[in-house]
Amino acid sequence: MDMTASAHAAALWAGLHLLLLLVLSVLVVRQRRLHHVALGDGGVPALNHAIRAFGNATEYVPAGLIGIAVLAFAGAPPMVVHVVGLTLFAGRVAHAVGLSRSGDASLPRSLGVVLTWLAYLAGAVALLFYAIP
């Protein structure tokens, strides 16, 4: 198996997830400046939503990226890496959109959770499969 193609696939998803984290971070800073809040959320719902969208992504993205990188290193085909990467990315974007709009339950938040968990499950199963020599 050509690990170069799998590594390129992993690099794509790592890069896109880093950009997502950067965008979510910028949205927090924008809300902080708009509402003149240096620390915490200042009781501003929009700032709290932005903080939680960023925080939630930072809770799930690192483990997902580690799984993607190990899949590539273990020689999983690029398509497997892409499926896990795309599912995780779509989940994190959907969740961030839903959480940024409201702290209440919403379709984007629910879809984001489901897609994130599916990415974790698919990644875990694939890692266990490729762990067996």
C-alpha positions as CSV (number, residue, x, y, z in Angstrom):
1,M,0.0,0.0,0.0
2,D,1.3,3.4,-0.9
3,M,1.3,5.3,2.4
4,T,2.1,8.6,0.6
5,A,-1.5,8.9,-0.7
6,S,-2.9,8.1,2.8
7,A,-0.6,10.6,4.3
8,H,-1.7,13.2,1.8
9,A,-5.3,12.4,2.7
10,A,-4.6,12.8,6.4
11,A,-2.8,16.1,5.7
12,L,-5.9,17.4,3.9
13,W,-8.2,16.7,6.8
14,A,-5.7,17.9,9.4
15,G,-5.3,21.2,7.5
16,L,-9.1,21.6,7.1
17,H,-9.7,20.9,10.8
18,L,-7.0,23.4,11.8
19,L,-8.7,26.1,9.6
20,L,-12.0,25.3,11.2
21,L,-10.5,25.8,14.7
22,L,-9.0,29.1,13.5
23,V,-12.3,30.3,12.2
24,L,-14.1,29.4,15.4
25,S,-11.3,31.1,17.4
26,V,-11.7,34.3,15.3
27,L,-15.4,34.2,15.9
28,V,-14.8,34.2,19.7
29,V,-12.4,37.1,19.4
30,R,-14.9,39.0,17.2
31,Q,-17.6,38.6,19.8
32,R,-15.2,39.6,22.6
33,R,-14.3,42.8,20.8
34,L,-17.9,43.6,19.9
35,H,-19.1,43.2,23.5
36,H,-15.9,44.5,25.2
37,V,-15.4,41.3,27.2
38,A,-11.8,40.3,28.0
39,L,-12.5,37.1,30.0
40,G,-15.4,34.7,30.3
41,D,-18.6,35.4,28.4
42,G,-19.7,38.6,30.2
43,G,-23.2,37.2,30.3
44,V,-23.4,37.7,26.5
45,P,-25.3,34.8,24.9
46,A,-23.7,35.2,21.5
47,L,-20.2,35.2,23.1
48,N,-21.1,32.1,25.2
49,H,-22.2,30.3,22.1
50,A,-19.0,31.2,20.2
51,I,-16.9,30.1,23.2
52,R,-18.7,26.8,23.4
53,A,-18.6,26.1,19.6
54,F,-14.8,26.6,19.8
55,G,-14.4,24.7,23.0
56,N,-16.5,21.8,21.8
57,A,-14.4,21.5,18.6
58,T,-11.2,21.5,20.6
59,E,-12.6,18.7,22.7
60,Y,-13.3,16.4,19.7
61,V,-11.0,17.4,16.8
62,P,-7.6,16.4,18.4
63,A,-8.6,12.8,19.1
64,G,-10.1,12.5,15.7
65,L,-7.0,13.9,14.0
66,I,-4.8,11.5,15.9
67,G,-7.0,8.6,14.7
68,I,-6.8,9.9,11.1
69,A,-3.0,10.2,11.3
70,V,-2.6,6.7,12.8
71,L,-4.9,5.3,10.1
72,A,-2.6,6.8,7.4
73,F,0.5,5.5,9.3
74,A,-1.0,2.1,9.6
75,G,-1.5,1.9,5.8
76,A,-5.2,2.4,5.5
77,P,-6.3,3.2,2.0
78,P,-6.8,6.9,1.3
79,M,-10.5,6.4,0.9
80,V,-10.8,5.2,4.5
81,V,-8.9,8.2,5.7
82,H,-11.1,10.5,3.6
83,V,-14.4,8.9,4.9
84,V,-13.3,9.4,8.5
85,G,-11.9,12.9,7.8
86,L,-15.0,14.1,5.9
87,T,-17.4,12.7,8.4
88,L,-15.6,14.3,11.3
89,F,-15.3,17.6,9.5
90,A,-18.9,17.7,8.5
91,G,-19.9,16.8,12.0
92,R,-17.8,19.5,13.6
93,V,-19.0,22.2,11.1
94,A,-22.6,21.3,11.6
95,H,-22.2,21.3,15.4
96,A,-20.4,24.6,15.4
97,V,-23.1,26.2,13.2
98,G,-25.9,24.9,15.4
99,L,-24.2,25.9,18.6
100,S,-23.2,29.3,17.3
101,R,-26.8,30.1,16.6
102,S,-28.3,29.0,19.8
103,G,-27.6,27.1,23.0
104,D,-30.8,25.1,22.5
105,A,-31.0,21.8,20.8
106,S,-31.1,22.1,17.0
107,L,-30.9,19.9,13.9
108,P,-27.4,21.1,13.1
109,R,-26.1,20.4,16.6
110,S,-27.8,16.9,16.7
111,L,-26.5,16.1,13.2
112,G,-23.0,17.3,14.3
113,V,-23.0,15.0,17.3
114,V,-24.2,12.0,15.2
115,L,-21.6,12.6,12.5
116,T,-18.8,13.1,15.0
117,W,-19.7,9.9,16.8
118,L,-19.9,8.0,13.5
119,A,-16.5,9.3,12.5
120,Y,-15.1,8.2,15.9
121,L,-16.8,4.8,15.5
122,A,-15.6,4.3,11.9
123,G,-12.1,5.4,12.8
124,A,-12.0,3.1,15.8
125,V,-13.2,0.1,13.8
126,A,-10.8,0.9,11.0
127,L,-7.9,1.3,13.4
128,L,-8.7,-2.1,15.0
129,F,-8.9,-3.7,11.6
130,Y,-5.5,-2.3,10.5
131,A,-4.0,-3.2,13.9
132,I,-4.2,-6.8,13.0
133,P,-1.2,-7.9,11.0
